[in-house]
Amino acid sequence: MIEPTAGGTNATWLAAWPKMQKRLYVVARTNLPDHTIVLKAADDNAEYMMAQCDPTLYNDNNILWSFHSYIPFLISHQGATWAGDVVGHVKNIPYPLW
């Protein structure tokens, strides 16, 4: 799941994701003992949700923690016609600006 979201940002979903991810991790690690596994935060893998992740649940040196940050949204999604009225028309803005 690249951006784990089910049921939006409601508290039930946000509380359920760590347990769901742990179950997925156990299955993946059991079947792929040497592969690097990427773990992530709930709510579309948002950076502000990383504080909800508990790395102590995983006694594994072969995992990576991932997050997405879309700030500033206008820059990260420039040209995406599905992202809103203005964003699809914004193109070729370098980031960082300097």
N, C-alpha and C positions, 0 to 999 in steps of 0.2 A: 504494500500500500504506500504509494508515494506521498499522499496527503491524507492521512487517516481522519476521516470525518464520517460520522454516521449519526444522523439526528441533530446535526448542527452543533452549536456550542452549549447545549443544555448541560446542566451539572451531572446528570446521570451518565451521559456519554463520556464526558471528560473524566469522570471517576472510573468508568469501565475500561478505558483504553489501556492503562498500564497492565492490568490483569490479562487483557486480550493479547497484548503484545508479548507478555511473558509466555503465554501458551504457544503463540506462534514461534517465538524464539526456541522453546524447548523442542518443538517438532523439527524446526530447521537445523538446530545443532545436532540433534539425534541422527538426522539423515545426512548432514553435511559437516562432519566433525572438523574439517580443516578449512572451511570457507570463512571468509570475513562476513559478518552479518551486520547490516546497517539497521540501527534502532532509531526511533524518532518520536517526536512529541505529538500529542493530539491536536485537535483544532487546526487542521490543514498543515500539520507539522510546523506550526508557528514558533518563532523564536521565543516569544514570551511564555510559552508553555514548557520550555526546557526545565524550568524550576520545578515542575511537577514530576520530572523523570527521576528515578532513583537508581543510579548506577550500582548501588550495593546489592541490588537484586540479581546481578549478573557477575558471577565469578569467572570472567572470561577476558583474556587479553586480546582476543581476536574479534572485537566488535568496534564499530564506529558509531558515534552519535551524530545525527544529521538534523538540520532544521532549515526552514525557508524563511527568508525575510523579503518582503515585497515593499520595503520602504526605501525611497519614495515610490509609491505605486505607479505614478505617472511615468517614471523612468523605467521601472522594472517591467512594465507591461506595454510600453510604447509600441504602437502599431497593431495591438491586439484588438481587432474590430469587435470582439465579443465582450470586451471589458468595460464598456460604457460609451457614452456619446462622444466624449472628447478624446479618450485614450487612443482609439483607433486611428485618429488623425495625427497624433504626435509621433514623429519619427526622427531618427538619426541624432538624438540628443546624447552626447557622450556622458558617461558616468565613471568616475567622478568628473565634475565639470572642469576641474583645473588640470 
